[in-house]
Amino acid sequence: MLFCRKIPTKAPIYISRRLRSLALYRFLSTAIDTSKPFYITTPIFYPNAAPHIGHLYSLVTADIFARFTRISEPDRLVHFLTGTDEHGLKIQKAAKDRGIEPSILCDTLSEQFRRLGTRANISNTVFLRTTETRHREAVEHVWRDLAAQDLIYKGTYSGWYSISDECFYTDSQITHPPSSLTPISIETGSAVEWSSESNYKFRLSSFQERLLDYYTANPKSICPSAHRERLIQTLKDEPLDDLSISRPRERLSWGIPVPGDMSHTMYVWFDALTVYLTGVGFPAERQGSLWPPNIQVIGKDIVRFHALYLPAMLLAMGMPLSHTLLAHAHWTAQQRKMSKSIGNVADPFDAMDTWGVDAVRFYMARVGGRFRDDVDWSPEQLEKHADEIRSLLGNFFLRITSRTIQKRVASAPQLTFVQLLDQSLDGPNGDVLSSLRNLKGRVEQCMEKFEVGDALDAIILVLREANGALTHTAPWSTQNPPEAAQVSYLLSLEVLRVTGICLQPFIPEAAQNLLDALGVPKAERSMDFAAVGKGNVGKVKGVKLFEGKREITSGGQ
């Protein structure tokens, strides 16, 4: 039997204001509950082609916040989901063009995305594919739940459909550029075509007021804030249309059938958005401790799906909404959108093989870590920033652990860094110590505000000052007393210890190499120990800090 009945498209208000307030209260209560496991997600990637730089950007961004949470709250579980979205017309068409079954194409390409995460040192705890049985069960449960509330009905839908975006657009969401023979989506630039068909629809219009109330009341719900402000204005100015959530099976066969109606396939976004629930064990863990997500990292082109469609589904089921959607901008090439036809697509595997994983991660976070504006992928700029971190961190370590300085320090009276703090440092060393004392708080403040680039700026500033102070004090010079060399040495090691802790989310392998080389105990690598003088440096040894194009080793001249 059908789970949805054909009823008028004018929907009544199914959820009372009181229930809406309870849902908002539930969100607010979980927002301040730091005992809940930290749940972070990337968009699940559409494997109709090989991974590109944009996919790596989403993965690295989410990984930075996952790793930062682990060192900020070492006792808190971090649940980190990524995966692949394997249904839909694009997959069906790509498989047909290659003369293979969609499942075979998905197996091949999904493995490439899994390999991308492994290569980039991404610390996800779950990799979920929408072709898995557990996901199908979750999607069917959501459908039945909404249908039981009369929030799904069968009707006729006419609109502009984009195969590339896998969604319908209204007249106000498309444009007819003079240079194109076909209209395109204003939001994504993808070609659209007029389509009219019978399908199932979700009463998205019933949730307009609730969504407006929610985003108005929660300023941290979407970051950067410009996306939230535009969404609020849209909810104020334009009525929400009910959402088409199925397609006739003769048009789309590669997907999950509608429960009770095998002639229809679920709309790919309805299917895909449920993956965040599947990833925490839904429906068995319907009110489990992992939900809701603390951060959902997405691209700016899919804000509408994650800020309107998914929240409406969650409100309908009485479930709390995600704490924050972090919508990043895109990477371009020569200020143009990356495109296979243009030939300007950057291969993330090639980049990591050439410059090293940490150098690429550093570049993405340093240049793209403010998320507001599109940034241009440039091998020249990547080289520049790779050289920056190798010099400021790797070469600094090489200099301070040279045999010449080690011998001069050994000839001075024994002194510990804690004892050094009892002295009054002036000049460049005093400036470095002052900046270092503020670094922990500055990094934490930036990360709290989702300003990844600013957090790295603060770390780089301290390293730059420390390098300058080392050059100024010249501890290798016999013209300076051994005691001065010892001050430079101890201060520099503390700079490396503290910045090494702070850099763990950004360049995890190099940071681990550094902390290992400094003899920093595993138990003293959390942000709590990034305070000056709180941790210990053990026996210093030479290691290779970075992989890739230029390798730096320490431990000798």
C-alpha positions as CSV (number, residue, x, y, z in Angstrom):
1,M,0.0,0.0,0.0
2,L,1.0,3.6,-0.5
3,F,2.4,5.5,2.5
4,C,1.3,8.9,1.0
5,R,-2.1,9.9,-0.2
6,K,-2.9,12.5,-2.8
7,I,-4.3,15.5,-1.0
8,P,-4.4,19.3,-1.9
9,T,-1.1,21.1,-2.2
10,K,-2.2,23.9,0.2
11,A,-0.8,22.5,3.4
12,P,-2.2,23.2,6.9
13,I,0.2,24.0,9.7
14,Y,1.0,20.6,11.2
15,I,3.3,21.6,14.0
16,S,2.2,24.0,16.7
17,R,4.1,27.0,17.9
18,R,4.5,25.2,21.3
19,L,6.2,22.3,19.6
20,R,8.4,24.6,17.6
21,S,9.5,26.3,20.8
22,L,10.3,22.9,22.3
23,A,12.4,22.0,19.3
24,L,14.3,25.3,19.6
25,Y,14.8,24.8,23.4
26,R,16.1,21.3,22.7
27,F,18.7,22.8,20.3
28,L,19.7,25.5,22.8
29,S,20.1,23.0,25.5
30,T,22.4,20.7,23.4
31,A,24.4,23.7,22.2
32,I,25.9,24.3,25.6
33,D,26.3,20.6,26.5
34,T,30.0,19.9,26.0
35,S,29.6,16.4,27.6
36,K,27.9,15.3,24.4
37,P,30.3,13.6,21.9
38,F,31.5,16.1,19.3
39,Y,29.9,15.2,15.9
40,I,31.3,16.8,12.8
41,T,30.5,16.0,9.1
42,T,31.7,16.8,5.6
43,P,29.4,16.9,2.7
44,I,29.1,13.4,1.3
45,F,30.8,13.5,-2.1
46,Y,29.2,12.7,-5.4
47,P,31.5,10.1,-7.1
48,N,30.5,10.7,-10.7
49,A,34.2,11.7,-11.3
50,A,37.5,11.6,-9.6
51,P,38.1,13.7,-6.5
52,H,39.3,17.3,-7.0
53,I,40.8,20.1,-4.8
54,G,37.4,21.2,-3.6
55,H,36.8,17.8,-2.0
56,L,40.1,17.9,-0.3
57,Y,39.3,21.4,1.0
58,S,36.1,20.1,2.7
59,L,38.0,17.2,4.2
60,V,40.9,19.3,5.5
61,T,38.6,21.9,7.0
62,A,36.5,19.4,8.9
63,D,39.7,17.5,10.0
64,I,41.2,20.7,11.4
65,F,38.1,21.2,13.7
66,A,38.0,17.5,14.6
67,R,41.7,17.4,15.6
68,F,41.4,20.8,17.4
69,T,38.5,19.4,19.5
70,R,40.6,16.4,20.4
71,I,43.4,18.5,21.8
72,S,41.1,21.0,23.4
73,E,38.9,18.4,25.1
74,P,41.0,15.2,25.3
75,D,38.4,13.3,27.2
76,R,35.6,14.0,24.7
77,L,34.7,11.5,22.0
78,V,34.9,12.9,18.4
79,H,32.7,11.3,15.8
80,F,33.7,12.4,12.3
81,L,31.7,11.4,9.3
82,T,32.5,11.6,5.6
83,G,31.5,9.4,2.6
84,T,30.0,9.2,-0.8
85,D,26.6,10.0,-2.2
86,E,26.1,7.3,-4.8
87,H,22.6,7.5,-6.2
88,G,21.0,9.8,-8.7
89,L,20.8,10.7,-12.4
90,K,24.4,11.8,-12.8
91,I,25.7,8.5,-11.6
92,Q,23.2,6.7,-13.7
93,K,24.2,8.7,-16.8
94,A,28.0,8.4,-16.1
95,A,27.8,4.6,-15.7
96,K,25.7,4.3,-18.9
97,D,28.3,6.4,-20.8
98,R,31.0,4.0,-19.7
99,G,29.0,0.9,-20.4
100,I,29.1,-0.4,-16.9
101,E,26.6,-0.9,-14.0
102,P,26.2,2.1,-11.6
103,S,27.2,-0.1,-8.7
104,I,30.6,-0.9,-10.3
105,L,31.2,2.8,-11.0
106,C,30.4,3.7,-7.4
107,D,32.7,1.0,-6.1
108,T,35.6,2.3,-8.1
109,L,35.1,6.0,-7.5
110,S,34.1,5.7,-3.8
111,E,37.4,4.0,-3.2
112,Q,39.2,7.0,-4.7
113,F,37.5,9.3,-2.1
114,R,38.4,6.9,0.7
115,R,42.0,6.9,-0.6
116,L,42.0,10.7,-0.7
117,G,41.1,10.9,3.0
118,T,43.8,8.4,3.9
119,R,46.4,10.2,1.8
120,A,45.5,13.6,3.3
121,N,45.8,12.2,6.9
122,I,42.1,12.8,7.5
123,S,41.0,11.5,10.9
124,N,37.4,10.5,10.1
125,T,35.9,7.8,12.2
126,V,33.1,6.9,9.7
127,F,33.1,6.6,5.9
128,L,29.6,6.0,4.8
129,R,28.2,5.1,1.4
130,T,24.6,5.8,0.5
131,T,24.4,2.4,-1.2
132,E,24.8,0.6,2.2
133,T,21.9,-1.3,3.6
134,R,21.9,0.6,6.9
135,H,21.5,3.9,5.0
136,R,18.5,2.6,3.0
137,E,16.8,1.5,6.2
138,A,17.3,5.0,7.7
139,V,16.0,6.8,4.6
140,E,12.9,4.5,4.5
141,H,12.3,5.2,8.2
142,V,12.4,9.0,7.6
143,W,10.0,8.7,4.6
144,R,7.5,6.7,6.6
145,D,7.7,9.1,9.6
146,L,7.0,12.1,7.4
147,A,4.3,10.3,5.4
148,A,2.5,9.2,8.6
149,Q,2.2,12.9,9.5
150,D,0.6,13.8,6.1
151,L,3.7,15.8,5.3
152,I,4.2,13.9,2.0
153,Y,1.7,13.9,-0.8
154,K,1.6,13.0,-4.5
155,G,1.1,15.7,-7.1
156,T,2.4,17.1,-10.4
157,Y,5.6,19.1,-10.4
158,S,6.8,21.5,-13.1
159,G,10.0,23.4,-13.0
160,W,13.5,23.9,-14.2
161,Y,15.6,20.7,-13.5
162,S,19.4,20.6,-13.4
163,I,20.9,17.2,-14.0
164,S,24.3,18.5,-12.7
165,D,22.8,19.7,-9.4
166,E,20.1,17.0,-9.2
167,C,17.4,19.4,-8.2
168,F,14.5,21.6,-9.4
169,Y,14.7,25.4,-9.6
170,T,11.9,28.0,-9.7
171,D,11.7,30.8,-12.2
172,S,13.3,33.2,-9.7
173,Q,16.2,30.9,-9.2
174,I,17.3,30.7,-12.9
175,T,18.6,33.2,-15.4
176,H,18.9,33.4,-19.2
177,P,22.4,34.6,-20.0
178,P,23.0,36.0,-23.5
179,S,26.0,33.8,-24.0
180,S,24.2,30.6,-23.3
181,L,21.6,28.8,-25.4
182,T,20.0,27.3,-22.3
183,P,19.0,28.9,-18.9
184,I,21.2,28.3,-15.9
185,S,20.9,28.2,-12.1
186,I,21.7,31.6,-10.6
187,E,23.2,29.8,-7.5
188,T,25.4,27.2,-9.2
189,G,25.7,28.2,-12.9
190,S,24.5,24.8,-14.0
191,A,22.3,24.3,-17.1
192,V,18.6,23.6,-16.5
193,E,15.8,22.3,-18.6
194,W,12.0,22.5,-18.2
195,S,10.5,19.3,-16.8
196,S,7.0,18.3,-15.7
197,E,6.2,15.1,-14.0
198,S,4.1,13.3,-11.4
199,N,6.0,12.8,-8.1
200,Y,5.9,12.9,-4.3
201,K,6.3,16.2,-2.5
202,F,7.3,17.2,1.0
203,R,5.4,20.1,2.7
204,L,8.4,22.3,3.0
205,S,6.1,25.3,3.0
206,S,4.7,24.3,6.3
207,F,8.1,25.0,8.0
208,Q,8.8,28.5,6.7
209,E,7.9,30.3,9.9
210,R,9.8,27.8,12.1
211,L,12.9,28.0,10.0
212,L,12.8,31.8,10.1
213,D,12.4,31.8,13.9
214,Y,15.3,29.4,14.3
215,Y,17.8,31.3,12.1
216,T,16.8,34.6,13.6
217,A,17.3,33.3,17.1
218,N,20.6,31.5,16.5
219,P,23.4,33.7,15.1
220,K,25.9,30.9,15.1
221,S,23.7,28.6,13.1
222,I,25.5,29.4,9.8
223,C,29.0,30.6,9.2
224,P,30.1,32.9,7.6
225,S,27.2,35.1,8.7
226,A,26.5,36.4,5.2
227,H,24.9,33.1,4.3
228,R,22.6,33.2,7.3
229,E,21.6,36.8,6.6
230,R,20.7,36.0,3.0
231,L,18.7,33.0,4.1
232,I,16.8,35.0,6.6
233,Q,16.0,37.6,4.0
234,T,14.9,34.9,1.6
235,L,12.6,33.4,4.2
236,K,11.1,36.8,4.8
237,D,10.6,37.7,1.2
238,E,9.8,34.5,-0.7
239,P,7.3,31.8,0.1
240,L,8.9,28.3,0.3
241,D,7.6,25.9,-2.3
242,D,6.9,22.3,-1.4
243,L,9.8,20.1,-2.3
244,S,9.8,17.4,-4.9
245,I,11.2,14.3,-3.2
246,S,10.8,11.6,-5.9
247,R,11.2,11.0,-9.6
248,P,9.4,8.5,-11.8
249,R,11.4,5.3,-11.9
250,E,11.5,5.2,-15.7
251,R,13.6,8.4,-15.5
252,L,15.6,7.6,-12.5
253,S,16.2,3.9,-11.7
254,W,19.4,4.2,-9.7
255,G,18.2,5.1,-6.2
256,I,16.1,4.0,-3.3
257,P,12.5,3.1,-4.3
258,V,9.7,5.0,-2.5
259,P,8.3,2.7,0.2
260,G,5.1,1.2,-1.1
261,D,5.4,2.6,-4.6
262,M,8.1,0.9,-6.8
263,S,7.2,3.2,-9.7
264,H,9.0,6.1,-8.0
265,T,12.6,6.6,-6.8
266,M,13.5,8.9,-3.9
267,Y,15.0,12.3,-4.8
268,V,18.7,12.0,-4.4
269,W,19.0,14.9,-1.9
270,F,16.3,13.5,0.3
271,D,18.3,10.3,0.3
272,A,21.7,12.0,0.8
273,L,20.7,14.4,3.6
274,T,19.6,11.5,5.7
275,V,23.2,10.2,5.7
276,Y,24.1,12.4,8.7
277,L,21.4,10.5,10.7
278,T,22.6,7.1,9.4
279,G,26.1,7.9,10.6
280,V,25.0,7.9,14.2
281,G,22.9,4.8,14.1
282,F,19.5,6.2,13.2
283,P,16.8,5.0,13.6
284,A,17.9,2.7,16.4
285,E,19.7,5.6,18.0
286,R,17.0,8.1,17.3
287,Q,17.7,10.1,20.4
288,G,21.3,8.9,20.9
289,S,24.0,10.9,22.5
290,L,25.8,11.8,19.2
291,W,23.0,13.8,17.6
292,P,23.0,16.7,16.6
293,P,26.1,17.6,14.6
294,N,28.2,20.2,16.2
295,I,29.6,21.3,12.9
296,Q,28.6,20.4,9.4
297,V,31.2,21.5,6.8
298,I,29.6,22.1,3.4
299,G,30.3,24.1,0.2
300,K,28.5,27.4,-0.2
301,D,26.6,26.0,-3.2
302,I,24.6,23.5,-1.0
303,V,23.6,25.8,1.8
304,R,19.9,25.6,0.7
305,F,19.8,21.9,1.0
306,H,21.4,21.8,4.5
307,A,19.8,25.0,5.8
308,L,16.2,24.4,4.6
309,Y,15.5,20.8,3.5
310,L,17.3,18.9,6.2
311,P,16.2,21.2,9.1
312,A,12.6,21.0,8.0
313,M,12.8,17.2,8.0
314,L,14.4,17.2,11.4
315,L,11.8,19.6,12.9
316,A,9.1,17.3,11.5
317,M,10.6,14.4,13.3
318,G,11.1,16.4,16.5
319,M,14.8,16.2,16.4
320,P,17.3,19.0,17.2
321,L,19.1,20.9,14.4
322,S,22.8,21.1,13.7
323,H,24.6,23.6,15.8
324,T,26.6,25.2,13.0
325,L,26.7,24.9,9.2
326,L,30.2,26.0,8.1
327,A,29.8,26.9,4.4
328,H,33.1,27.4,2.8
329,A,33.8,29.2,-0.5
330,H,35.3,27.5,-3.6
331,W,38.8,27.1,-5.1
332,T,39.2,28.5,-8.6
333,A,42.0,28.4,-11.2
334,Q,43.0,31.7,-12.8
335,Q,39.9,33.2,-11.2
336,R,37.7,30.7,-13.2
337,K,35.7,27.8,-11.9
338,M,37.6,24.6,-12.2
339,S,36.3,22.6,-15.2
340,K,37.4,19.5,-17.0
341,S,36.4,21.0,-20.3
342,I,38.6,24.1,-19.6
343,G,41.4,21.8,-18.4
344,N,42.1,23.8,-15.2
345,V,41.2,21.1,-12.6
346,A,43.8,20.6,-9.9
347,D,44.5,17.1,-8.9
348,P,44.8,16.8,-5.1
349,F,46.9,13.6,-5.3
350,D,49.4,15.3,-7.6
351,A,49.6,18.3,-5.3
352,M,50.3,16.1,-2.2
353,D,52.8,14.0,-4.1
354,T,54.7,17.1,-5.2
355,W,54.7,19.3,-2.1
356,G,53.7,16.9,0.7
357,V,50.5,16.4,2.6
358,D,51.2,18.9,5.4
359,A,52.4,21.6,2.9
360,V,49.1,21.3,1.0
361,R,47.0,21.3,4.2
362,F,48.9,24.4,5.4
363,Y,48.3,26.2,2.2
364,M,44.6,25.4,2.1
365,A,44.1,26.5,5.8
366,R,46.3,29.6,5.4
367,V,44.8,30.9,2.2
368,G,41.3,29.4,2.3
369,G,40.7,29.4,6.1
370,R,38.4,32.4,6.2
371,F,35.7,30.8,4.1
372,R,34.1,34.0,2.9
373,D,35.5,34.5,-0.6
374,D,36.6,32.1,-3.4
375,V,40.3,31.6,-3.5
376,D,42.6,30.9,-6.4
377,W,44.5,27.6,-6.6
378,S,48.1,28.6,-7.5
379,P,51.1,26.2,-7.6
380,E,53.3,29.3,-7.2
381,Q,51.4,30.4,-4.1
382,L,51.5,26.8,-2.8
383,E,55.2,26.7,-3.3
384,K,55.5,30.1,-1.4
385,H,53.5,28.9,1.6
386,A,55.2,25.5,1.6
387,D,58.5,27.3,1.8
388,E,57.1,29.6,4.5
389,I,56.3,26.8,7.0
390,R,59.4,24.8,6.1
391,S,61.5,27.8,6.8
392,L,59.8,29.2,9.9
393,L,59.3,25.9,11.6
394,G,61.7,23.3,10.0
395,N,64.7,25.5,9.4
396,F,64.2,27.2,12.8
397,F,64.3,23.7,14.4
398,L,67.4,22.9,12.4
399,R,69.2,26.1,13.5
400,I,68.4,25.9,17.2
401,T,69.4,22.2,17.4
402,S,72.7,22.7,15.6
403,R,75.9,21.2,17.1
404,T,77.4,24.7,17.4
405,I,74.6,26.0,19.6
406,Q,74.4,22.7,21.6
407,K,78.1,23.0,22.5
408,R,77.7,26.6,23.6
409,V,74.7,25.9,25.7
410,A,76.5,23.0,27.4
411,S,79.3,25.3,28.5
412,A,76.8,27.6,30.4
413,P,75.6,27.0,33.9
414,Q,72.6,24.6,33.9
415,L,69.3,26.4,33.7
416,T,65.7,25.3,33.1
417,F,63.0,27.2,31.2
418,V,61.0,27.6,34.4
419,Q,64.0,29.2,36.0
420,L,64.4,31.4,33.0
421,L,60.9,32.7,33.5
422,D,62.0,34.1,36.8
423,Q,64.3,36.4,34.9
424,S,63.4,39.6,33.1
425,L,63.8,39.2,29.4
426,D,64.0,42.3,27.3
427,G,64.6,43.1,23.7
428,P,63.6,40.6,20.9
429,N,63.5,37.7,23.4
430,G,61.1,39.6,25.7
431,D,58.9,40.4,22.7
432,V,58.8,36.7,21.7
433,L,57.9,35.6,25.2
434,S,55.1,38.1,25.4
435,S,53.6,36.9,22.0
436,L,54.0,33.3,23.1
437,R,52.1,33.9,26.3
438,N,49.1,35.1,24.3
439,L,49.2,32.5,21.6
440,K,47.1,29.8,23.3
441,G,44.2,32.2,23.9
442,R,44.5,33.7,20.5
443,V,44.3,30.4,18.7
444,E,41.4,29.2,20.8
445,Q,39.5,32.5,20.2
446,C,40.0,32.2,16.4
447,M,38.9,28.6,16.3
448,E,35.8,29.4,18.3
449,K,35.0,32.0,15.6
450,F,35.8,29.6,12.8
451,E,38.7,31.8,11.7
452,V,41.1,29.1,10.8
453,G,43.3,31.4,8.7
454,D,43.6,33.9,11.6
455,A,44.6,31.1,14.0
456,L,47.4,30.1,11.6
457,D,48.4,33.8,11.2
458,A,48.9,34.0,15.0
459,I,51.1,30.9,15.1
460,I,53.1,32.1,12.1
461,L,53.6,35.5,13.7
462,V,55.2,34.0,16.8
463,L,57.4,31.8,14.7
464,R,58.5,34.8,12.6
465,E,59.3,36.8,15.7
466,A,61.2,33.8,17.2
467,N,63.3,33.4,14.0
468,G,64.0,37.1,14.0
469,A,65.1,37.0,17.7
470,L,67.4,34.0,17.0
471,T,69.1,35.9,14.2
472,H,69.4,39.0,16.4
473,T,70.9,37.2,19.4
474,A,73.1,34.9,17.3
475,P,73.6,32.2,20.0
476,W,76.1,30.5,17.7
477,S,78.5,33.4,17.8
478,T,81.5,33.3,20.2
479,Q,81.1,37.1,20.6
480,N,78.1,36.4,22.8
481,P,78.4,34.7,26.2
482,P,77.2,31.1,26.6
483,E,74.6,32.3,29.0
484,A,73.0,34.3,26.2
485,A,73.1,31.3,24.0
486,Q,71.3,29.3,26.6
487,V,68.5,31.9,26.9
488,S,68.0,31.8,23.2
489,Y,68.1,28.0,23.2
490,L,65.5,27.5,26.0
491,L,63.2,30.2,24.7
492,S,63.3,28.7,21.1
493,L,62.6,25.2,22.4
494,E,59.5,26.6,24.3
495,V,58.4,28.4,21.1
496,L,58.7,25.1,19.2
497,R,56.9,23.1,21.9
498,V,53.9,25.6,22.1
499,T,53.6,26.1,18.4
500,G,54.0,22.4,17.8
501,I,51.0,21.7,20.0
502,C,48.9,24.5,18.3
503,L,49.9,23.2,14.8
504,Q,48.6,19.6,15.4
505,P,45.2,20.2,13.7
506,F,46.7,21.9,10.7
507,I,49.9,19.9,9.9
508,P,49.5,16.8,12.0
509,E,52.4,14.7,10.8
510,A,55.0,17.5,10.9
511,A,53.7,18.6,14.3
512,Q,53.9,15.1,15.7
513,N,57.4,14.8,14.3
514,L,58.4,18.0,16.0
515,L,56.9,17.1,19.4
516,D,58.5,13.7,19.2
517,A,61.8,15.3,18.4
518,L,61.4,17.6,21.4
519,G,60.6,14.7,23.7
520,V,57.2,16.2,24.6
521,P,55.2,13.5,26.5
522,K,52.1,12.2,24.7
523,A,50.0,13.3,27.7
524,E,51.3,16.9,27.4
525,R,50.1,17.6,23.8
526,S,46.7,19.0,24.5
527,M,45.9,22.7,24.3
528,D,46.0,22.9,28.1
529,F,49.8,22.4,27.8
530,A,50.1,25.2,25.2
531,A,50.4,27.6,28.1
532,V,54.0,29.0,28.5
533,G,56.0,27.0,31.0
534,K,53.3,24.3,31.6
535,G,54.8,21.4,29.6
536,N,58.2,19.8,29.4
537,V,60.8,19.4,26.7
538,G,62.8,16.1,27.0
539,K,65.8,14.9,25.1
540,V,66.0,16.7,21.7
541,K,66.7,14.5,18.7
542,G,67.0,15.0,15.0
543,V,64.1,14.1,12.7
544,K,62.7,14.8,9.3
545,L,59.8,17.3,9.9
546,F,58.3,17.4,6.4
547,E,57.8,15.1,3.5
548,G,57.6,16.3,-0.1
549,K,59.6,18.4,-2.4
550,R,62.1,19.8,0.1
551,E,63.0,17.8,3.1
552,I,64.5,19.3,6.2
553,T,66.4,17.4,8.8
554,S,67.6,18.5,12.2
555,G,70.3,17.5,14.5
556,G,73.5,18.7,12.9
557,Q,75.2,21.3,10.8
